[in-house]
Amino acid sequence: MKITILGKGAWGKALGEILQARGYPVTWLEKGANRIPSETEMLWIALPTQSIRDCLKTLQPGLPHVPVVSLSKGIEIGTGLRVSEIVSSFLPQTPFAAVSGPSLAAEVQKKIPTALVAASTNGELVARVQEILHVSHMRVYRSTDLVGVEWGGALKNVYALAAGMCAGLGLGENSLAGLTTRSLREMTRVAVHFGAQTETLQGLSGIGDLILTSYSRLSRNRRVGERIGMGDSVAQALASVEGVCEGVPTAQALHEILASRNVGAPIAHELYQVLVNGRSPKDSLTALLDRDSKAEIE
């Protein structure tokens, strides 16, 4: 089976190399490509979420009607769509799967044991993806909750920014643990509102990815948040890391979605104030601490 991967960033490259080692012919297409190889039998997407629509537009009308696997984690600004929904607007009948979970590309390339989840409403496709990625250092679980896996992967980037800001402000482990725990609660509430299953957010694409992205200094989102907490502007913080920090545009997209819905997301709200409206992380922390008392399960 011949596989084409859109994007050759760190994550697309890391998983593509696994596919090659498994004996699958892999072709990477960089941003700006205008044609997908005609022999493509499966299309993998490893692009920044905000670039996917323009890339697919460029590739029309030659988009093949083959299964699509997403490695991207984000929500589109302006539409609030998940990656599966963006793809379905171009290829409405195409089987789709998303791969997510706590996975630093650098560690995957070093063959450090990693656990992922593949999700799809198509049982045959998700089993196929699970089998394709099965190697000695990687265990892939399967899920039918595509909505939950996509939302978990997108939201953890947002809340990892908050964790980084907490560290950048010089706060201790107590603060970071408390913030991460409340972030998981908020992530779950938001994702369930959009159709996710609670159990999915308690798994690899939820709490698993949130812990890794919030605590690891290799995480771009964590590092960008930390720089902002230390006093950098958003532009300065973004310029300090290589690659795309998905949490920043996803925080904006999330704010747009929640603005017209009655979904409580105070951490995400304060993040938006910092990232877009220039509020200081310290002032946003104070605003969160000054909120009225409530039950933990709320």
N, C-alpha and C positions, 0 to 999 in steps of 0.2 A: 504494500500500500504506500503510495507516494503522498507525502505531507508537505504543504506549504504553510509557512509561518509568516504572518504579517508583523514585522517588527523584530529587531535583533538587539533589543536592550538586554540588560543583565538577566532578566527572568526568561525572556523568550530564547535567549542563547543557551541558558542552563538546561531548560527542558528539551530544547531542540537537540542538544548534544546527547541527552539520555535516549531520545528517539533514534538518533543515529547509531548509538552503541547497541541498541536493540535490533538494528538491521534495517530500519526504515529509511528510505531515501528522503532527505529533507532539503527543501529550498527555502531560504529566508528572503523576504522582500522588505526592503527598507522603505521608509516614508517617501512618497513621491512616485513609487512604481505605478505603472499604468496598465499592467496586464498580469494576470495570474496564469501560470503554466497550465496548458490544456490537459496535461496528464494528472493534475491534482485530484486526489481521491478524498482528502480530508483537509480542511482549512482551520488553522489555529490562529487566534488573534492575541497578540502580545503588545498592543499599542496603548498609549495613554488614552483613557476613555474619551477625552475631549477631541481626540484626533480621529476616532473610528468612523464617524459619519462622513467626514470629508474624504477619508481614504476609500471607503466603499463607493462613494459617488464617483471618484476618479476611476475606479475599477469597473464601473458599469460600462457597457452591458455585458461584459465578459465574466461576471461573477458566476462561478460554477454552482450548481445545485448539489452540493455535497455536504456532509455533516460538518458543523462548525463547533470548535472548542475554544472557549474564552479563557485566557489567563489574566485578563484585565480586571481591575477592581475600582469601580467608581460609578458615579451617577452623572448623567449629562446635564450641564447647565442649560437652562432655558426650557427643557422638556421634562426633566426629572426622570428620564428613562434609564433603566438598567441596560447593560450591554446586550442581553438577550433581546430586549425590546427594540434596540437600535438595529440589530441584525435582522430581526423579523420584518422590519419595515422595508428591507431590501430583498430578503429571501424568506417570504412568509411561510413556506412549507418545509423549510430546511430543519432537520434535527439539530438540536443545540445542547451543548453541555458546558458547564463552568467548572474550572478547577481552582480550588482555593485552599487556604490553611496556612499555618505558621511556617514560613519557608523563606529564608534568606538565600538569595541566588548564590552568593559566594560559598555558603556552606553546602548547598546542593552540588555545586561543581566539585567540592572537595569530598563528595560522597559521604557526608555526615548524615546519619540516620534522620529521616524526615517523614512526617505523617501529613497526608493531604486528604481532601475530600473532593470527589467528582460528583456533580449533581446534574440531573436531567429528568425531564418528564418522559423521556424515551429510554425504556429499560435496556434495550439492545445497545444503544449508543453508550450509555454510562458504563455498562459492563465492558464494552470494547475499550473505552478510555482507561478504565481500571486495569485492564490486561496490558495495554500498550505501555503504561507507565510502571508496570510491576518490575522492580529491580531489587537487588539485595539491600540497598540502603534507603529504599523508599517504599512506604506502605500507603496505598491509596484506598480509602473507604468510599462507598457509594451512598448517594442520597437521592430521594425523589423531590426534595424541597429545593428546587432551583431558586425560588424567590428568596428563601432564607439564606442560602449560601451566597447569592449575589449581594444581598443587603449586608450580610456580615462582613464580607470582604471589603465592601465600600466604606462602611461606617467605621471600621477599626482604624482606618487611616485618619479620619477626622479626630477621633478621640486620642489617638497617639500624639497628635499635635498638642492637645491639652496636657498630656503627660510630660511632653518635652518642655512646655512652658513652666510646669510645676518644678521640674528639675532646674531649669534656667533661673528661676526665682530664688534658688538656693534652699528650697524647702526639703524636709527630710523624707525618710522612707514611710513614715506614718501617713503623711500627706499624699504621697504617690499611691500607696496602697488604697487609701480611702477614695481617691479620685478615680482610680482604675475600676474599683468595685462599683461605684456609682455610674461610671461610664458604661459598664456592661449592662446595668439595669436600664439605662436610658437607651442604649443600642437595641436592647431586646424590645422595649416598648415601641420604639419607632418601627423596627422591622416587622413585628407582629401586626402593627397597624396596617402595613402594606401587604399582609398575607403570609408572612413567614411563620414557621412553627417555632415555639419557644425552645424546644429541644435542640434545634439547629444552632441557635445562638449560644447554647451551652456546650457546643462542640468545637471542632477544629476551625471552622470559618468564623466563629464568634469569639468566645473567650480565648481559644488557643492563639488565634492571630492577634487579638488585642494585647495579650500578655507579651508576645514577642515584639510587636511593633512599638509598644509603649516603653518597654524596658531595654531593648537592645540599642546600643550606640551605633550599630550598623544600619539601623532603620532611618531612611531619609526623613520620614514624617516626624519621628522623635527628634532628630537633629535640627530640623527646621524650627520646630516648636521651642527647642532649647535655646536656639539663637535669639528667637523673638523674646523669650523670657529674660534673656541677658541684656536686652535693650536694642537689638538690631531691628531695623524696619523689616516688613515682610519681604520686600524686594531684596534686601541685603541677605536675609536668611535663605531665600530661595537660591540666590547666586552662590551661596557657600557650599552647596551640595551638587554632585553630578546627577544627572537624570531628572525625572519628573517626580514632584511631590504631589501625589494624587489627592492628599487630604485637603489641600487648599481649595481647588475648584469643587471638590465634592462637598465641602462645608458650605460653599456658596449655593450649590444646587440644592442641598438639604434645606437651607434657610428658605429658599424660594418655595419649596414644596410645603414646608410646615407652616409658612406664614398664613396660609388660607385654611389650615386644618387645626382642629383642637387636640393637638398632640403635645404633651409637655416634654420639652427638651431643653432645659435651662443651660446645660453645659454647652450644647451645640449653639444655642443662642449667644452665649457670651463669647464663644470662639469666633462667631461671625462678627461680633462687635470689634474684636481685636483685629481680625484679618482684613476686614473691609472698611470699618468705620474708624480705625485707628485708636481704639480704646487701649489703655495699658493693661497688660496681663494682671498686674497687681490690683487694679480697680475691678476687673472682672472677677478675680478671686474673692475680693471683698463682697461683691454683689451676690455671689453664690453663697457665701457664708452667712450673709445677712437675711437670706430668705426665711420665710416663716417655717416653724417646726412642722414636721410631718412624720407619718409612720414610715418605716423602712421599706415596706412593700409598695408604697405609692410611687 
